[in-house]
Amino acid sequence: MSITPENPADLSRRTVLRRAAAVGLLATPAAGLLSGCVSGGDDEPTEQAAGEKSAENPLGVKEDAPLEVVIFNGGLGTKYATDVHVPSYKKKFPKAEVKFSQAEEIATVLQPRFTSNTPPDMVNNAGSKLMDQGALVQAGQVQDLTELFDAPSLDNPGTKVKDTLIPGTVEQGTFNGKPYVLNYAFTVFGLWYDSALFEKNGWTAPKTWADFTALCDKIKAAGITPYSYAGANAAYYQYLVILTSAAKIGGPDVLKNIDNLEDGAWQAEPVKQAAAAWAEIGAKYGNKAHLGLKHTEVQLQQNQGKVAFYPSGSWLENEQAKDTPPGFKYAVMPVPSVTTSDKLPQTAIYAAAGEMYFVASKGKNPRGGMEYLRHMLSKEGAKGFTELTKVLTVVKGAVDGLEISPGLTSGNAMLSAAGSDYFAYRFDTWYKKLDDEARAATNELMFNGGTADKFCERMQKVADAVKKDSSIEKFKR
Amino acid sequence: MRHGRYPFIVGFLAVPVAIYVTFVIGPYAQAFYLATTNWRGVSANPKFIGLENFERLLSDDIFWKAVRHHGVLLLAMPLLTIVLALFFAFMLNVGGGSRGGVMTGVWGSRFYRVVFFFPQVLAVVIVGVIFSRVYAPDDSGLLNGALGLFGLDPVLFMANPDIALWSIIGVLVWQAVGFYVVLFSAGMASVPKDIYEAATIDGAGRSAMFFRITLPLLWDTLQVAWVYLGIAAFDAFAIVQVLSVDQGGPDGATTVLGMEIYRNAFSYSQFGYASAMGVALFFLTITFAALTLRVSRRDTIEL
């Protein structure tokens, strides 16, 4: 009873072919890879370290419990953690071992650890490969930070942590009424330009739409692309600007409705007006080739004096530090008012706490994780961060007396001019799908002859689909 | 020594089969299971939702767009690659005419053979990065720089939705041709010399020789190439991910199922839905392979 082919000729070409096809099938990138990590771990809580609560130790940290911290290594680097925050924690708890590590792809490195319920204690969830924060909250993986914000601050036992922060910080990290995430860096957004170039040509930052287009005409005549952004990977800088205009026309509730997935929120008149105004800028003053460029390439062109206005956040100056020629002086202006009857003044800006830090609820030392955040939110912690990264933090008055660069000075001035008229949206982190659609719709609007109506219509369609999707948890603000 | 045979076979098979089941069959089975859940990739207990994911697939525009792109890829890529590879292989092996009774390639064919194979040696991601410079939309790009010398407007290879997919196909063909040149060369080398000789004596020109002799005798090899290329057309993920605007854009103009699976899984954290797409892709590929083998059945010419 033989089972091997006695006669090799049975192995015809056709059989070989069929087998080859089967092997080829297995090489398709089908879902096989996706499921590599579903079955590890269970829901049993791990043993969590806790110590005695006292005035000195309001969060009840166990003094010798090890703490694991993971920081995203991107534009901000990791020096602020290793040189400022970790030493600060170790100073307070000398017996604790702080295990620091960095990652460039947070999701790749950490997602499996969350799935198997062995997460690190404190995570800086950032970068292009960040984990879906909403999904983490939904899965109960994130520690409620109420206790941290109510604890006394490190500098002054009489003040609660939340009272040392710029208003809106706690809300920015709130999911369905509970604070889960600390957004640490404070970023202002606007249109960036080279004030040296503008001075040389006698151009001034425009305030109204008519001034803006008039100046763009002049810039165009001078052989410079008046306005541009990078379509290949940074379209969200542009939809941020469009929505900034919408909020200025119709008030911040326009954005609130969008975040809350209200019916027809994207088809509201202010959104349409803003989209129409920007579509004209794209068609008249943009450069179609920039749809194929990445943000660093367009930013470099601005440094080379080929692009006048560029929409971005206040990290821009630091990001471009290496490529900025000596004569180049970054400055930022608020998005000009589209109509004369805008609900918000011309000085109103998009500003938000960003750069997410959270504590894992199923880690070994969540109390230590919160304590680490308390050290980040101390005056020293925040000052050290700004010194090393040139980015403001959400801690009030932490940079008083610091020497800052022209871009930061300009951003700071814009923020103080805005007073309380600053706003932000959340839908991009809540619903990644809407973010992607907004990028595609914006590129169509600005580069490929899209219209405001089409823009609003397709955004509304996806927003409705997200609203109906039972697998996506909804958030409100 | 028949009695020792089973332990012997089992001893050899146990380890590879265990590895295969764990790392290939296991994940496949899990993907089918995940496709019926709403797993979001972070909890340890996915919830069963039946066929809801597949219902959503049916009304998902982007999914159908990706499927259509696979259709275009499936027609264009194998066709272009095979035609080019056949032409080059013929020129390299037979195109130089007969010399002393032996068919030779065109002048310098040994050198070309190596050059054709270069793209095959490069990792896909590197190819993507190289072509992002070749296709760059301004004067810094290789192609647009050349066009600029003639005073032509730059072509927006990746940014123009009408030509973006064709630009991607161009890269895929460029990369694949070398391998098939080698494959077809090997096939041609096995064609007996006397057939060519006889044809030459009968006064057959190069094209007659190609269509009447080379092509029919290469039929089997062509079939293998077609199946491989067809399966490759269901992939294309890496190039799209690295090269295209906005990962599959502009506006979904270059997206493929692999890209959408990746996006849904790792960016929207909808692993269940992504798995459903993976299952759909699995059936698409298997249908294609079965169809090709059936349609291309034809009697082999025995030599």
Boltz contact constraints between the chains, C-beta under 6 A:
constraints:
  - contact:
      token1: [A, 13]
      token2: [B, 220]
      max_distance: 6.0
  - contact:
      token1: [A, 21]
      token2: [B, 227]
      max_distance: 6.0
  - contact:
      token1: [A, 21]
      token2: [B, 289]
      max_distance: 6.0
  - contact:
      token1: [A, 24]
      token2: [B, 228]
      max_distance: 6.0
  - contact:
      token1: [A, 24]
      token2: [B, 231]
      max_distance: 6.0
  - contact:
      token1: [A, 25]
      token2: [B, 285]
      max_distance: 6.0
  - contact:
      token1: [A, 28]
      token2: [B, 234]
      max_distance: 6.0
  - contact:
      token1: [A, 28]
      token2: [B, 285]
      max_distance: 6.0
  - contact:
      token1: [A, 29]
      token2: [B, 235]
      max_distance: 6.0
  - contact:
      token1: [A, 29]
      token2: [B, 237]
      max_distance: 6.0
  - contact:
      token1: [A, 29]
      token2: [B, 258]
      max_distance: 6.0
  - contact:
      token1: [A, 30]
      token2: [B, 278]
      max_distance: 6.0
  - contact:
      token1: [A, 30]
      token2: [B, 281]
      max_distance: 6.0
  - contact:
      token1: [A, 30]
      token2: [B, 282]
      max_distance: 6.0
  - contact:
      token1: [A, 31]
      token2: [B, 31]
      max_distance: 6.0
  - contact:
      token1: [A, 31]
      token2: [B, 275]
      max_distance: 6.0
  - contact:
      token1: [A, 31]
      token2: [B, 278]
      max_distance: 6.0
  - contact:
      token1: [A, 32]
      token2: [B, 27]
      max_distance: 6.0
  - contact:
      token1: [A, 32]
      token2: [B, 28]
      max_distance: 6.0
  - contact:
      token1: [A, 32]
      token2: [B, 31]
      max_distance: 6.0
  - contact:
      token1: [A, 34]
      token2: [B, 265]
      max_distance: 6.0
  - contact:
      token1: [A, 34]
      token2: [B, 271]
      max_distance: 6.0
  - contact:
      token1: [A, 34]
      token2: [B, 274]
      max_distance: 6.0
  - contact:
      token1: [A, 34]
      token2: [B, 275]
      max_distance: 6.0
  - contact:
      token1: [A, 35]
      token2: [B, 27]
      max_distance: 6.0
  - contact:
      token1: [A, 35]
      token2: [B, 30]
      max_distance: 6.0
  - contact:
      token1: [A, 35]
      token2: [B, 31]
      max_distance: 6.0
  - contact:
      token1: [A, 35]
      token2: [B, 34]
      max_distance: 6.0
  - contact:
      token1: [A, 41]
      token2: [B, 44]
      max_distance: 6.0
  - contact:
      token1: [A, 42]
      token2: [B, 44]
      max_distance: 6.0
  - contact:
      token1: [A, 114]
      token2: [B, 42]
      max_distance: 6.0
  - contact:
      token1: [A, 132]
      token2: [B, 269]
      max_distance: 6.0
  - contact:
      token1: [A, 135]
      token2: [B, 40]
      max_distance: 6.0
  - contact:
      token1: [A, 135]
      token2: [B, 42]
      max_distance: 6.0
  - contact:
      token1: [A, 135]
      token2: [B, 269]
      max_distance: 6.0
  - contact:
      token1: [A, 136]
      token2: [B, 42]
      max_distance: 6.0
  - contact:
      token1: [A, 139]
      token2: [B, 42]
      max_distance: 6.0
  - contact:
      token1: [A, 139]
      token2: [B, 43]
      max_distance: 6.0
  - contact:
      token1: [A, 141]
      token2: [B, 42]
      max_distance: 6.0
  - contact:
      token1: [A, 232]
      token2: [B, 245]
      max_distance: 6.0
  - contact:
      token1: [A, 289]
      token2: [B, 137]
      max_distance: 6.0
  - contact:
      token1: [A, 289]
      token2: [B, 138]
      max_distance: 6.0
  - contact:
      token1: [A, 289]
      token2: [B, 154]
      max_distance: 6.0
  - contact:
      token1: [A, 291]
      token2: [B, 159]
      max_distance: 6.0
  - contact:
      token1: [A, 292]
      token2: [B, 137]
      max_distance: 6.0
  - contact:
      token1: [A, 292]
      token2: [B, 156]
      max_distance: 6.0
  - contact:
      token1: [A, 292]
      token2: [B, 158]
      max_distance: 6.0
  - contact:
      token1: [A, 292]
      token2: [B, 159]
      max_distance: 6.0
  - contact:
      token1: [A, 292]
      token2: [B, 245]
      max_distance: 6.0
  - contact:
      token1: [A, 432]
      token2: [B, 267]
      max_distance: 6.0
  - contact:
      token1: [A, 432]
      token2: [B, 268]
      max_distance: 6.0
  - contact:
      token1: [A, 433]
      token2: [B, 268]
      max_distance: 6.0
  - contact:
      token1: [A, 439]
      token2: [B, 246]
      max_distance: 6.0
  - contact:
      token1: [A, 440]
      token2: [B, 249]
      max_distance: 6.0
  - contact:
      token1: [A, 440]
      token2: [B, 251]
      max_distance: 6.0
  - contact:
      token1: [A, 443]
      token2: [B, 250]
      max_distance: 6.0
  - contact:
      token1: [A, 444]
      token2: [B, 251]
      max_distance: 6.0
  - contact:
      token1: [A, 471]
      token2: [B, 38]
      max_distance: 6.0
